[in-house]
Amino acid sequence: MKQKITISLPVNTERCRAKAMKIAAGVGGVKSVGIEEEKNHLVVKGEGIDSIKLMKGIKKRFKCANIHTIEKEEKK
């Protein structure tokens, strides 16, 4: 099952963006990671992503991170 997880995250500098993307990419099942700069969102796409494990890693570095949306797509 494909997933798209959007996390609200205060990323102000390029270093913070890179760190957030590196943390997200290290979680199992993640296929791609991106930043929506105008909305301060981290977008993670993949299959079978453990959202709890993802948020534990993100919250260690960024205390005020929150899950904005989780979208699931069934394979046809």
PQR file of N, CA, C, O and H, with PARSE charges and radii, in Angstrom:
ATOM      1  N   MET A   1       0.840  -1.171   0.000 -0.4000 1.5000
ATOM      2  CA  MET A   1       0.000   0.000   0.000 -0.0000 2.0000
ATOM      3  C   MET A   1       0.891   1.241   0.000  0.5500 1.7000
ATOM      4  O   MET A   1       1.740   1.403   0.876 -0.5500 1.4000
ATOM      5  N   LYS A   2       0.695   2.107  -0.977 -0.4000 1.5000
ATOM      6  CA  LYS A   2       1.471   3.333  -1.078 -0.0000 2.0000
ATOM      7  C   LYS A   2       0.935   4.360  -0.086  0.5500 1.7000
ATOM      8  O   LYS A   2      -0.265   4.429   0.177 -0.5500 1.4000
ATOM      9  H   LYS A   2       0.005   1.976  -1.689  0.4000 1.0000
ATOM     10  N   GLN A   3       1.858   5.155   0.456 -0.4000 1.5000
ATOM     11  CA  GLN A   3       1.485   6.185   1.417 -0.0000 2.0000
ATOM     12  C   GLN A   3       2.149   7.506   1.054  0.5500 1.7000
ATOM     13  O   GLN A   3       3.230   7.540   0.465 -0.5500 1.4000
ATOM     14  H   GLN A   3       2.833   5.098   0.242  0.4000 1.0000
ATOM     15  N   LYS A   4       1.475   8.589   1.419 -0.4000 1.5000
ATOM     16  CA  LYS A   4       2.048   9.921   1.323 -0.0000 2.0000
ATOM     17  C   LYS A   4       1.799  10.587   2.669  0.5500 1.7000
ATOM     18  O   LYS A   4       0.652  10.840   3.040 -0.5500 1.4000
ATOM     19  H   LYS A   4       0.597   8.560   1.897  0.4000 1.0000
ATOM     20  N   ILE A   5       2.875  10.871   3.399 -0.4000 1.5000
ATOM     21  CA  ILE A   5       2.774  11.470   4.719 -0.0000 2.0000
ATOM     22  C   ILE A   5       3.307  12.893   4.634  0.5500 1.7000
ATOM     23  O   ILE A   5       4.421  13.123   4.165 -0.5500 1.4000
ATOM     24  H   ILE A   5       3.806  10.666   3.098  0.4000 1.0000
ATOM     25  N   THR A   6       2.492  13.852   5.096 -0.4000 1.5000
ATOM     26  CA  THR A   6       2.893  15.251   5.117 -0.0000 2.0000
ATOM     27  C   THR A   6       3.072  15.668   6.568  0.5500 1.7000
ATOM     28  O   THR A   6       2.162  15.522   7.386 -0.5500 1.4000
ATOM     29  H   THR A   6       1.587  13.665   5.477  0.4000 1.0000
ATOM     30  N   ILE A   7       4.267  16.194   6.883 -0.4000 1.5000
ATOM     31  CA  ILE A   7       4.600  16.582   8.244 -0.0000 2.0000
ATOM     32  C   ILE A   7       4.824  18.084   8.281  0.5500 1.7000
ATOM     33  O   ILE A   7       5.608  18.623   7.499 -0.5500 1.4000
ATOM     34  H   ILE A   7       5.006  16.312   6.219  0.4000 1.0000
ATOM     35  N   SER A   8       4.128  18.763   9.200 -0.4000 1.5000
ATOM     36  CA  SER A   8       4.314  20.186   9.407 -0.0000 2.0000
ATOM     37  C   SER A   8       5.581  20.370  10.228  0.5500 1.7000
ATOM     38  O   SER A   8       5.716  19.806  11.314 -0.5500 1.4000
ATOM     39  H   SER A   8       3.491  18.325   9.835  0.4000 1.0000
ATOM     40  N   LEU A   9       6.515  21.169   9.696 -0.4000 1.5000
ATOM     41  CA  LEU A   9       7.853  21.219  10.266 -0.0000 2.0000
ATOM     42  C   LEU A   9       8.473  22.599  10.052  0.5500 1.7000
ATOM     43  O   LEU A   9       8.450  23.108   8.932 -0.5500 1.4000
ATOM     44  H   LEU A   9       6.405  21.627   8.814  0.4000 1.0000
ATOM     45  N   PRO A  10       9.029  23.218  11.104 -0.5600 1.5000
ATOM     46  CA  PRO A  10       9.666  24.523  10.925  0.2800 2.0000
ATOM     47  C   PRO A  10      11.087  24.367  10.387  0.5500 1.7000
ATOM     48  O   PRO A  10      12.027  24.200  11.164 -0.5500 1.4000
ATOM     49  N   VAL A  11      11.250  24.420   9.078 -0.4000 1.5000
ATOM     50  CA  VAL A  11      12.578  24.313   8.464 -0.0000 2.0000
ATOM     51  C   VAL A  11      12.932  25.661   7.857  0.5500 1.7000
ATOM     52  O   VAL A  11      12.431  26.026   6.793 -0.5500 1.4000
ATOM     53  H   VAL A  11      10.486  24.556   8.447  0.4000 1.0000
ATOM     54  N   ASN A  12      13.794  26.393   8.538 -0.4000 1.5000
ATOM     55  CA  ASN A  12      14.129  27.749   8.115 -0.0000 2.0000
ATOM     56  C   ASN A  12      15.425  27.820   7.321  0.5500 1.7000
ATOM     57  O   ASN A  12      15.576  28.689   6.462 -0.5500 1.4000
ATOM     58  H   ASN A  12      14.201  26.096   9.402  0.4000 1.0000
ATOM     59  N   THR A  13      16.352  26.927   7.596 -0.4000 1.5000
ATOM     60  CA  THR A  13      17.648  26.983   6.923 -0.0000 2.0000
ATOM     61  C   THR A  13      17.843  25.753   6.046  0.5500 1.7000
ATOM     62  O   THR A  13      17.140  24.752   6.187 -0.5500 1.4000
ATOM     63  H   THR A  13      16.229  26.222   8.294  0.4000 1.0000
ATOM     64  N   GLU A  14      18.794  25.846   5.156 -0.4000 1.5000
ATOM     65  CA  GLU A  14      19.104  24.722   4.264 -0.0000 2.0000
ATOM     66  C   GLU A  14      19.626  23.531   5.065  0.5500 1.7000
ATOM     67  O   GLU A  14      19.366  22.380   4.715 -0.5500 1.4000
ATOM     68  H   GLU A  14      19.365  26.659   5.042  0.4000 1.0000
ATOM     69  N   ARG A  15      20.352  23.807   6.124 -0.4000 1.5000
ATOM     70  CA  ARG A  15      20.884  22.739   6.982 -0.0000 2.0000
ATOM     71  C   ARG A  15      19.750  21.963   7.657  0.5500 1.7000
ATOM     72  O   ARG A  15      19.800  20.735   7.738 -0.5500 1.4000
ATOM     73  H   ARG A  15      20.564  24.742   6.408  0.4000 1.0000
ATOM     74  N   CYS A  16      18.731  22.674   8.139 -0.4000 1.5000
ATOM     75  CA  CYS A  16      17.571  22.018   8.765 -0.0000 2.0000
ATOM     76  C   CYS A  16      16.814  21.174   7.749  0.5500 1.7000
ATOM     77  O   CYS A  16      16.380  20.064   8.061 -0.5500 1.4000
ATOM     78  H   CYS A  16      18.691  23.671   8.073  0.4000 1.0000
ATOM     79  N   ARG A  17      16.654  21.692   6.538 -0.4000 1.5000
ATOM     80  CA  ARG A  17      15.967  20.936   5.482 -0.0000 2.0000
ATOM     81  C   ARG A  17      16.709  19.647   5.170  0.5500 1.7000
ATOM     82  O   ARG A  17      16.103  18.582   5.045 -0.5500 1.4000
ATOM     83  H   ARG A  17      17.005  22.593   6.284  0.4000 1.0000
ATOM     84  N   ALA A  18      18.023  19.752   5.046 -0.4000 1.5000
ATOM     85  CA  ALA A  18      18.834  18.572   4.730 -0.0000 2.0000
ATOM     86  C   ALA A  18      18.768  17.545   5.856  0.5500 1.7000
ATOM     87  O   ALA A  18      18.688  16.345   5.593 -0.5500 1.4000
ATOM     88  H   ALA A  18      18.515  20.617   5.148  0.4000 1.0000
ATOM     89  N   LYS A  19      18.799  17.998   7.095 -0.4000 1.5000
ATOM     90  CA  LYS A  19      18.752  17.096   8.242 -0.0000 2.0000
ATOM     91  C   LYS A  19      17.397  16.375   8.310  0.5500 1.7000
ATOM     92  O   LYS A  19      17.345  15.171   8.564 -0.5500 1.4000
ATOM     93  H   LYS A  19      18.863  18.973   7.309  0.4000 1.0000
ATOM     94  N   ALA A  20      16.311  17.112   8.083 -0.4000 1.5000
ATOM     95  CA  ALA A  20      14.976  16.514   8.103 -0.0000 2.0000
ATOM     96  C   ALA A  20      14.827  15.474   7.003  0.5500 1.7000
ATOM     97  O   ALA A  20      14.254  14.408   7.228 -0.5500 1.4000
ATOM     98  H   ALA A  20      16.353  18.090   7.877  0.4000 1.0000
ATOM     99  N   MET A  21      15.339  15.776   5.817 -0.4000 1.5000
ATOM    100  CA  MET A  21      15.238  14.839   4.705 -0.0000 2.0000
ATOM    101  C   MET A  21      16.090  13.594   4.954  0.5500 1.7000
ATOM    102  O   MET A  21      15.692  12.488   4.588 -0.5500 1.4000
ATOM    103  H   MET A  21      15.805  16.642   5.634  0.4000 1.0000
ATOM    104  N   LYS A  22      17.247  13.766   5.566 -0.4000 1.5000
ATOM    105  CA  LYS A  22      18.120  12.632   5.868 -0.0000 2.0000
ATOM    106  C   LYS A  22      17.481  11.705   6.899  0.5500 1.7000
ATOM    107  O   LYS A  22      17.556  10.483   6.769 -0.5500 1.4000
ATOM    108  H   LYS A  22      17.570  14.665   5.863  0.4000 1.0000
ATOM    109  N   ILE A  23      16.853  12.283   7.923 -0.4000 1.5000
ATOM    110  CA  ILE A  23      16.175  11.482   8.944 -0.0000 2.0000
ATOM    111  C   ILE A  23      15.038  10.688   8.313  0.5500 1.7000
ATOM    112  O   ILE A  23      14.895   9.493   8.571 -0.5500 1.4000
ATOM    113  H   ILE A  23      16.792  13.276   8.028  0.4000 1.0000
ATOM    114  N   ALA A  24      14.229  11.348   7.487 -0.4000 1.5000
ATOM    115  CA  ALA A  24      13.082  10.692   6.854 -0.0000 2.0000
ATOM    116  C   ALA A  24      13.525   9.602   5.891  0.5500 1.7000
ATOM    117  O   ALA A  24      12.884   8.554   5.810 -0.5500 1.4000
ATOM    118  H   ALA A  24      14.345  12.319   7.277  0.4000 1.0000
ATOM    119  N   ALA A  25      14.599   9.831   5.168 -0.4000 1.5000
ATOM    120  CA  ALA A  25      15.081   8.848   4.195 -0.0000 2.0000
ATOM    121  C   ALA A  25      15.612   7.588   4.869  0.5500 1.7000
ATOM    122  O   ALA A  25      15.676   6.532   4.238 -0.5500 1.4000
ATOM    123  H   ALA A  25      15.119  10.682   5.234  0.4000 1.0000
ATOM    124  N   GLY A  26      15.992   7.683   6.134 -0.4000 1.5000
ATOM    125  CA  GLY A  26      16.530   6.539   6.855 -0.0000 2.0000
ATOM    126  C   GLY A  26      15.478   5.572   7.356  0.5500 1.7000
ATOM    127  O   GLY A  26      15.826   4.488   7.824 -0.5500 1.4000
ATOM    128  H   GLY A  26      15.940   8.540   6.646  0.4000 1.0000
ATOM    129  N   VAL A  27      14.214   5.919   7.276 -0.4000 1.5000
ATOM    130  CA  VAL A  27      13.126   5.055   7.736 -0.0000 2.0000
ATOM    131  C   VAL A  27      12.792   4.038   6.650  0.5500 1.7000
ATOM    132  O   VAL A  27      12.779   4.371   5.465 -0.5500 1.4000
ATOM    133  H   VAL A  27      13.931   6.800   6.896  0.4000 1.0000
ATOM    134  N   GLY A  28      12.525   2.810   7.050 -0.4000 1.5000
ATOM    135  CA  GLY A  28      12.220   1.747   6.103 -0.0000 2.0000
ATOM    136  C   GLY A  28      10.961   2.010   5.298  0.5500 1.7000
ATOM    137  O   GLY A  28       9.958   2.475   5.840 -0.5500 1.4000
ATOM    138  H   GLY A  28      12.536   2.539   8.013  0.4000 1.0000
ATOM    139  N   GLY A  29      11.009   1.715   4.012 -0.4000 1.5000
ATOM    140  CA  GLY A  29       9.856   1.848   3.134 -0.0000 2.0000
ATOM    141  C   GLY A  29       9.756   3.182   2.421  0.5500 1.7000
ATOM    142  O   GLY A  29       8.900   3.344   1.551 -0.5500 1.4000
ATOM    143  H   GLY A  29      11.824   1.337   3.572  0.4000 1.0000
ATOM    144  N   VAL A  30      10.599   4.139   2.761 -0.4000 1.5000
ATOM    145  CA  VAL A  30      10.540   5.472   2.152 -0.0000 2.0000
ATOM    146  C   VAL A  30      11.164   5.428   0.763  0.5500 1.7000
ATOM    147  O   VAL A  30      12.297   4.975   0.597 -0.5500 1.4000
ATOM    148  H   VAL A  30      11.294   4.008   3.468  0.4000 1.0000
ATOM    149  N   LYS A  31      10.419   5.900  -0.231 -0.4000 1.5000
ATOM    150  CA  LYS A  31      10.894   5.945  -1.616 -0.0000 2.0000
ATOM    151  C   LYS A  31      11.374   7.334  -2.008  0.5500 1.7000
ATOM    152  O   LYS A  31      12.364   7.466  -2.729 -0.5500 1.4000
ATOM    153  H   LYS A  31       9.499   6.268  -0.096  0.4000 1.0000
ATOM    154  N   SER A  32      10.675   8.388  -1.535 -0.4000 1.5000
ATOM    155  CA  SER A  32      11.094   9.756  -1.867 -0.0000 2.0000
ATOM    156  C   SER A  32      10.735  10.706  -0.732  0.5500 1.7000
ATOM    157  O   SER A  32       9.790  10.486   0.024 -0.5500 1.4000
ATOM    158  H   SER A  32       9.871   8.281  -0.950  0.4000 1.0000
ATOM    159  N   VAL A  33      11.530  11.774  -0.644 -0.4000 1.5000
ATOM    160  CA  VAL A  33      11.342  12.790   0.384 -0.0000 2.0000
ATOM    161  C   VAL A  33      11.455  14.149  -0.289  0.5500 1.7000
ATOM    162  O   VAL A  33      12.328  14.361  -1.129 -0.5500 1.4000
ATOM    163  H   VAL A  33      12.299  11.952  -1.259  0.4000 1.0000
ATOM    164  N   GLY A  34      10.569  15.067   0.081 -0.4000 1.5000
ATOM    165  CA  GLY A  34      10.608  16.408  -0.486 -0.0000 2.0000
ATOM    166  C   GLY A  34      10.154  17.449   0.515  0.5500 1.7000
ATOM    167  O   GLY A  34       9.587  17.124   1.558 -0.5500 1.4000
ATOM    168  H   GLY A  34       9.860  14.894   0.764  0.4000 1.0000
ATOM    169  N   ILE A  35      10.414  18.710   0.183 -0.4000 1.5000
ATOM    170  CA  ILE A  35      10.030  19.831   1.042 -0.0000 2.0000
ATOM    171  C   ILE A  35       9.104  20.755   0.266  0.5500 1.7000
ATOM    172  O   ILE A  35       9.400  21.119  -0.872 -0.5500 1.4000
ATOM    173  H   ILE A  35      10.875  18.974  -0.664  0.4000 1.0000
ATOM    174  N   GLU A  36       7.986  21.136   0.871 -0.4000 1.5000
ATOM    175  CA  GLU A  36       7.127  22.193   0.337 -0.0000 2.0000
ATOM    176  C   GLU A  36       7.472  23.440   1.141  0.5500 1.7000
ATOM    177  O   GLU A  36       6.955  23.633   2.242 -0.5500 1.4000
ATOM    178  H   GLU A  36       7.745  20.841   1.796  0.4000 1.0000
ATOM    179  N   GLU A  37       8.339  24.285   0.599 -0.4000 1.5000
ATOM    180  CA  GLU A  37       8.877  25.421   1.338 -0.0000 2.0000
ATOM    181  C   GLU A  37       7.829  26.464   1.711  0.5500 1.7000
ATOM    182  O   GLU A  37       7.882  27.026   2.805 -0.5500 1.4000
ATOM    183  H   GLU A  37       8.759  24.129  -0.295  0.4000 1.0000
ATOM    184  N   GLU A  38       6.880  26.729   0.817 -0.4000 1.5000
ATOM    185  CA  GLU A  38       5.894  27.765   1.097 -0.0000 2.0000
ATOM    186  C   GLU A  38       4.964  27.391   2.249  0.5500 1.7000
ATOM    187  O   GLU A  38       4.395  28.271   2.896 -0.5500 1.4000
ATOM    188  H   GLU A  38       6.837  26.272  -0.071  0.4000 1.0000
ATOM    189  N   LYS A  39       4.807  26.105   2.506 -0.4000 1.5000
ATOM    190  CA  LYS A  39       3.931  25.643   3.584 -0.0000 2.0000
ATOM    191  C   LYS A  39       4.700  25.069   4.764  0.5500 1.7000
ATOM    192  O   LYS A  39       4.093  24.693   5.766 -0.5500 1.4000
ATOM    193  H   LYS A  39       5.269  25.391   1.980  0.4000 1.0000
ATOM    194  N   ASN A  40       6.022  24.994   4.667 -0.4000 1.5000
ATOM    195  CA  ASN A  40       6.863  24.375   5.703 -0.0000 2.0000
ATOM    196  C   ASN A  40       6.428  22.945   5.987  0.5500 1.7000
ATOM    197  O   ASN A  40       6.218  22.571   7.141 -0.5500 1.4000
ATOM    198  H   ASN A  40       6.516  25.299   3.852  0.4000 1.0000
ATOM    199  N   HIS A  41       6.293  22.147   4.931 -0.4000 1.5000
ATOM    200  CA  HIS A  41       5.901  20.753   5.054 -0.0000 2.0000
ATOM    201  C   HIS A  41       6.985  19.840   4.493  0.5500 1.7000
ATOM    202  O   HIS A  41       7.614  20.138   3.478 -0.5500 1.4000
ATOM    203  H   HIS A  41       6.464  22.451   3.994  0.4000 1.0000
ATOM    204  N   LEU A  42       7.184  18.734   5.176 -0.4000 1.5000
ATOM    205  CA  LEU A  42       8.046  17.659   4.700 -0.0000 2.0000
ATOM    206  C   LEU A  42       7.130  16.593   4.124  0.5500 1.7000
ATOM    207  O   LEU A  42       6.229  16.125   4.821 -0.5500 1.4000
ATOM    208  H   LEU A  42       6.673  18.491   6.001  0.4000 1.0000
ATOM    209  N   VAL A  43       7.329  16.196   2.879 -0.4000 1.5000
ATOM    210  CA  VAL A  43       6.476  15.222   2.209 -0.0000 2.0000
ATOM    211  C   VAL A  43       7.273  13.937   2.017  0.5500 1.7000
ATOM    212  O   VAL A  43       8.322  13.936   1.373 -0.5500 1.4000
ATOM    213  H   VAL A  43       8.061  16.576   2.313  0.4000 1.0000
ATOM    214  N   VAL A  44       6.761  12.836   2.584 -0.4000 1.5000
ATOM    215  CA  VAL A  44       7.427  11.540   2.520 -0.0000 2.0000
ATOM    216  C   VAL A  44       6.513  10.579   1.777  0.5500 1.7000
ATOM    217  O   VAL A  44       5.342  10.436   2.132 -0.5500 1.4000
ATOM    218  H   VAL A  44       5.908  12.837   3.107  0.4000 1.0000
ATOM    219  N   LYS A  45       7.041   9.910   0.737 -0.4000 1.5000
ATOM    220  CA  LYS A  45       6.260   8.951  -0.044 -0.0000 2.0000
ATOM    221  C   LYS A  45       6.954   7.600  -0.004  0.5500 1.7000
ATOM    222  O   LYS A  45       8.183   7.522   0.009 -0.5500 1.4000
ATOM    223  H   LYS A  45       7.991  10.026   0.449  0.4000 1.0000
ATOM    224  N   GLY A  46       6.149   6.526   0.017 -0.4000 1.5000
ATOM    225  CA  GLY A  46       6.713   5.191   0.010 -0.0000 2.0000
ATOM    226  C   GLY A  46       5.663   4.134   0.256  0.5500 1.7000
ATOM    227  O   GLY A  46       4.462   4.392   0.172 -0.5500 1.4000
ATOM    228  H   GLY A  46       5.152   6.590   0.007  0.4000 1.0000
ATOM    229  N   GLU A  47       6.137   2.935   0.562 -0.4000 1.5000
ATOM    230  CA  GLU A  47       5.244   1.808   0.813 -0.0000 2.0000
ATOM    231  C   GLU A  47       5.526   1.223   2.183  0.5500 1.7000
ATOM    232  O   GLU A  47       6.676   0.926   2.505 -0.5500 1.4000
ATOM    233  H   GLU A  47       7.112   2.725   0.630  0.4000 1.0000
ATOM    234  N   GLY A  48       4.494   1.054   2.991 -0.4000 1.5000
ATOM    235  CA  GLY A  48       4.635   0.434   4.303 -0.0000 2.0000
ATOM    236  C   GLY A  48       5.474   1.240   5.281  0.5500 1.7000
ATOM    237  O   GLY A  48       6.232   0.667   6.064 -0.5500 1.4000
ATOM    238  H   GLY A  48       3.559   1.295   2.729  0.4000 1.0000
ATOM    239  N   ILE A  49       5.349   2.560   5.247 -0.4000 1.5000
ATOM    240  CA  ILE A  49       6.124   3.424   6.136 -0.0000 2.0000
ATOM    241  C   ILE A  49       5.527   3.364   7.541  0.5500 1.7000
ATOM    242  O   ILE A  49       4.314   3.485   7.712 -0.5500 1.4000
ATOM    243  H   ILE A  49       4.733   3.026   4.611  0.4000 1.0000
ATOM    244  N   ASP A  50       6.379   3.177   8.536 -0.4000 1.5000
ATOM    245  CA  ASP A  50       5.956   3.200   9.932 -0.0000 2.0000
ATOM    246  C   ASP A  50       5.962   4.657  10.384  0.5500 1.7000
ATOM    247  O   ASP A  50       7.021   5.228  10.648 -0.5500 1.4000
ATOM    248  H   ASP A  50       7.364   3.078   8.397  0.4000 1.0000
ATOM    249  N   SER A  51       4.769   5.257  10.473 -0.4000 1.5000
ATOM    250  CA  SER A  51       4.676   6.683  10.779 -0.0000 2.0000
ATOM    251  C   SER A  51       5.141   6.995  12.197  0.5500 1.7000
ATOM    252  O   SER A  51       5.646   8.088  12.452 -0.5500 1.4000
ATOM    253  H   SER A  51       3.910   4.793  10.259  0.4000 1.0000
ATOM    254  N   ILE A  52       4.981   6.064  13.111 -0.4000 1.5000
ATOM    255  CA  ILE A  52       5.431   6.281  14.488 -0.0000 2.0000
ATOM    256  C   ILE A  52       6.951   6.336  14.544  0.5500 1.7000
ATOM    257  O   ILE A  52       7.516   7.212  15.199 -0.5500 1.4000
ATOM    258  H   ILE A  52       4.571   5.176  12.904  0.4000 1.0000
ATOM    259  N   LYS A  53       7.611   5.416  13.870 -0.4000 1.5000
ATOM    260  CA  LYS A  53       9.075   5.411  13.825 -0.0000 2.0000
ATOM    261  C   LYS A  53       9.592   6.675  13.128  0.5500 1.7000
ATOM    262  O   LYS A  53      10.589   7.259  13.551 -0.5500 1.4000
ATOM    263  H   LYS A  53       7.152   4.704  13.338  0.4000 1.0000
ATOM    264  N   LEU A  54       8.915   7.085  12.072 -0.4000 1.5000
ATOM    265  CA  LEU A  54       9.285   8.295  11.355 -0.0000 2.0000
ATOM    266  C   LEU A  54       9.197   9.514  12.271  0.5500 1.7000
ATOM    267  O   LEU A  54      10.120  10.327  12.311 -0.5500 1.4000
ATOM    268  H   LEU A  54       8.105   6.611  11.728  0.4000 1.0000
ATOM    269  N   MET A  55       8.098   9.645  13.001 -0.4000 1.5000
ATOM    270  CA  MET A  55       7.908  10.802  13.871 -0.0000 2.0000
ATOM    271  C   MET A  55       8.859  10.791  15.070  0.5500 1.7000
ATOM    272  O   MET A  55       9.275  11.855  15.529 -0.5500 1.4000
ATOM    273  H   MET A  55       7.347   8.985  12.969  0.4000 1.0000
ATOM    274  N   LYS A  56       9.208   9.618  15.582 -0.4000 1.5000
ATOM    275  CA  LYS A  56      10.180   9.556  16.679 -0.0000 2.0000
ATOM    276  C   LYS A  56      11.512  10.142  16.248  0.5500 1.7000
ATOM    277  O   LYS A  56      12.126  10.913  16.986 -0.5500 1.4000
ATOM    278  H   LYS A  56       8.870   8.754  15.209  0.4000 1.0000
ATOM    279  N   GLY A  57      11.957   9.780  15.060 -0.4000 1.5000
ATOM    280  CA  GLY A  57      13.212  10.300  14.533 -0.0000 2.0000
ATOM    281  C   GLY A  57      13.160  11.793  14.275  0.5500 1.7000
ATOM    282  O   GLY A  57      14.110  12.513  14.582 -0.5500 1.4000
ATOM    283  H   GLY A  57      11.458   9.153  14.460  0.4000 1.0000
ATOM    284  N   ILE A  58      12.046  12.266  13.706 -0.4000 1.5000
ATOM    285  CA  ILE A  58      11.897  13.689  13.393 -0.0000 2.0000
ATOM    286  C   ILE A  58      11.790  14.510  14.682  0.5500 1.7000
ATOM    287  O   ILE A  58      12.390  15.580  14.787 -0.5500 1.4000
ATOM    288  H   ILE A  58      11.274  11.681  13.457  0.4000 1.0000
ATOM    289  N   LYS A  59      11.027  14.011  15.662 -0.4000 1.5000
ATOM    290  CA  LYS A  59      10.807  14.760  16.906 -0.0000 2.0000
ATOM    291  C   LYS A  59      12.060  14.878  17.761  0.5500 1.7000
ATOM    292  O   LYS A  59      12.157  15.794  18.578 -0.5500 1.4000
ATOM    293  H   LYS A  59      10.540  13.142  15.576  0.4000 1.0000
ATOM    294  N   LYS A  60      13.028  13.967  17.593 -0.4000 1.5000
ATOM    295  CA  LYS A  60      14.277  14.097  18.333 -0.0000 2.0000
ATOM    296  C   LYS A  60      14.989  15.389  17.959  0.5500 1.7000
ATOM    297  O   LYS A  60      15.585  16.047  18.812 -0.5500 1.4000
ATOM    298  H   LYS A  60      12.948  13.223  16.930  0.4000 1.0000
ATOM    299  N   ARG A  61      14.926  15.746  16.688 -0.4000 1.5000
ATOM    300  CA  ARG A  61      15.632  16.929  16.188 -0.0000 2.0000
ATOM    301  C   ARG A  61      14.734  18.157  16.142  0.5500 1.7000
ATOM    302  O   ARG A  61      15.172  19.259  16.474 -0.5500 1.4000
ATOM    303  H   ARG A  61      14.442  15.212  15.996  0.4000 1.0000
ATOM    304  N   PHE A  62      13.478  17.976  15.732 -0.4000 1.5000
ATOM    305  CA  PHE A  62      12.528  19.075  15.580 -0.0000 2.0000
ATOM    306  C   PHE A  62      11.367  18.846  16.540  0.5500 1.7000
ATOM    307  O   PHE A  62      10.453  18.080  16.233 -0.5500 1.4000
ATOM    308  H   PHE A  62      13.122  17.082  15.462  0.4000 1.0000
ATOM    309  N   LYS A  63      11.392  19.493  17.688 -0.4000 1.5000
ATOM    310  CA  LYS A  63      10.423  19.248  18.762 -0.0000 2.0000
ATOM    311  C   LYS A  63       8.989  19.581  18.380  0.5500 1.7000
ATOM    312  O   LYS A  63       8.066  18.922  18.859 -0.5500 1.4000
ATOM    313  H   LYS A  63      12.134  20.115  17.938  0.4000 1.0000
ATOM    314  N   CYS A  64       8.774  20.567  17.546 -0.4000 1.5000
ATOM    315  CA  CYS A  64       7.403  21.001  17.250 -0.0000 2.0000
ATOM    316  C   CYS A  64       6.891  20.462  15.909  0.5500 1.7000
ATOM    317  O   CYS A  64       6.082  21.114  15.249 -0.5500 1.4000
ATOM    318  H   CYS A  64       9.524  21.102  17.157  0.4000 1.0000
ATOM    319  N   ALA A  65       7.354  19.287  15.511 -0.4000 1.5000
ATOM    320  CA  ALA A  65       6.875  18.654  14.277 -0.0000 2.0000
ATOM    321  C   ALA A  65       5.557  17.932  14.539  0.5500 1.7000
ATOM    322  O   ALA A  65       5.376  17.321  15.592 -0.5500 1.4000
ATOM    323  H   ALA A  65       8.011  18.757  16.047  0.4000 1.0000
ATOM    324  N   ASN A  66       4.644  18.005  13.584 -0.4000 1.5000
ATOM    325  CA  ASN A  66       3.341  17.341  13.682 -0.0000 2.0000
ATOM    326  C   ASN A  66       2.978  16.728  12.342  0.5500 1.7000
ATOM    327  O   ASN A  66       3.322  17.258  11.285 -0.5500 1.4000
ATOM    328  H   ASN A  66       4.790  18.502  12.728  0.4000 1.0000
ATOM    329  N   ILE A  67       2.275  15.599  12.401 -0.4000 1.5000
ATOM    330  CA  ILE A  67       1.770  14.993  11.168 -0.0000 2.0000
ATOM    331  C   ILE A  67       0.588  15.822  10.688  0.5500 1.7000
ATOM    332  O   ILE A  67      -0.368  16.041  11.432 -0.5500 1.4000
ATOM    333  H   ILE A  67       1.996  15.169  13.259  0.4000 1.0000
ATOM    334  N   HIS A  68       0.655  16.280   9.451 -0.4000 1.5000
ATOM    335  CA  HIS A  68      -0.413  17.083   8.872 -0.0000 2.0000
ATOM    336  C   HIS A  68      -1.439  16.182   8.193  0.5500 1.7000
ATOM    337  O   HIS A  68      -2.632  16.297   8.474 -0.5500 1.4000
ATOM    338  H   HIS A  68       1.431  16.102   8.847  0.4000 1.0000
ATOM    339  N   THR A  69      -1.005  15.290   7.305 -0.4000 1.5000
ATOM    340  CA  THR A  69      -1.905  14.340   6.653 -0.0000 2.0000
ATOM    341  C   THR A  69      -1.195  13.029   6.371  0.5500 1.7000
ATOM    342  O   THR A  69       0.026  12.982   6.217 -0.5500 1.4000
ATOM    343  H   THR A  69      -0.036  15.197   7.076  0.4000 1.0000
ATOM    344  N   ILE A  70      -1.989  11.958   6.306 -0.4000 1.5000
ATOM    345  CA  ILE A  70      -1.523  10.660   5.840 -0.0000 2.0000
ATOM    346  C   ILE A  70      -2.511  10.181   4.789  0.5500 1.7000
ATOM    347  O   ILE A  70      -3.686   9.962   5.085 -0.5500 1.4000
ATOM    348  H   ILE A  70      -2.981  11.995   6.431  0.4000 1.0000
ATOM    349  N   GLU A  71      -2.035  10.022   3.571 -0.4000 1.5000
ATOM    350  CA  GLU A  71      -2.879   9.556   2.475 -0.0000 2.0000
ATOM    351  C   GLU A  71      -2.433   8.164   2.082  0.5500 1.7000
ATOM    352  O   GLU A  71      -1.239   7.906   1.932 -0.5500 1.4000
ATOM    353  H   GLU A  71      -1.080  10.200   3.331  0.4000 1.0000
ATOM    354  N   LYS A  72      -3.396   7.262   1.914 -0.4000 1.5000
ATOM    355  CA  LYS A  72      -3.084   5.884   1.525 -0.0000 2.0000
ATOM    356  C   LYS A  72      -3.732   5.585   0.180  0.5500 1.7000
ATOM    357  O   LYS A  72      -4.869   5.979  -0.083 -0.5500 1.4000
ATOM    358  H   LYS A  72      -4.366   7.471   2.036  0.4000 1.0000
ATOM    359  N   GLU A  73      -2.981   4.877  -0.669 -0.4000 1.5000
ATOM    360  CA  GLU A  73      -3.487   4.468  -1.969 -0.0000 2.0000
ATOM    361  C   GLU A  73      -3.382   2.963  -2.079  0.5500 1.7000
ATOM    362  O   GLU A  73      -2.312   2.398  -1.851 -0.5500 1.4000
ATOM    363  H   GLU A  73      -2.058   4.558  -0.456  0.4000 1.0000
ATOM    364  N   GLU A  74      -4.463   2.311  -2.420 -0.4000 1.5000
ATOM    365  CA  GLU A  74      -4.467   0.869  -2.627 -0.0000 2.0000
ATOM    366  C   GLU A  74      -3.931   0.560  -4.021  0.5500 1.7000
ATOM    367  O   GLU A  74      -4.231   1.281  -4.972 -0.5500 1.4000
ATOM    368  H   GLU A  74      -5.332   2.770  -2.605  0.4000 1.0000
ATOM    369  N   LYS A  75      -3.151  -0.493  -4.150 -0.4000 1.5000
ATOM    370  CA  LYS A  75      -2.688  -0.934  -5.474 -0.0000 2.0000
ATOM    371  C   LYS A  75      -3.844  -1.589  -6.200  0.5500 1.7000
ATOM    372  O   LYS A  75      -4.645  -2.302  -5.596 -0.5500 1.4000
ATOM    373  H   LYS A  75      -2.907  -1.079  -3.377  0.4000 1.0000
ATOM    374  N   LYS A  76      -3.930  -1.344  -7.500 -0.4000 1.5000
ATOM    375  CA  LYS A  76      -5.015  -1.942  -8.286 -0.0000 2.0000
ATOM    376  C   LYS A  76      -4.480  -3.007  -9.195  0.5500 1.7000
ATOM    377  O   LYS A  76      -5.242  -3.626  -9.937 -0.5500 1.4000
ATOM    378  H   LYS A  76      -3.279  -0.765  -7.991  0.4000 1.0000
TER
END
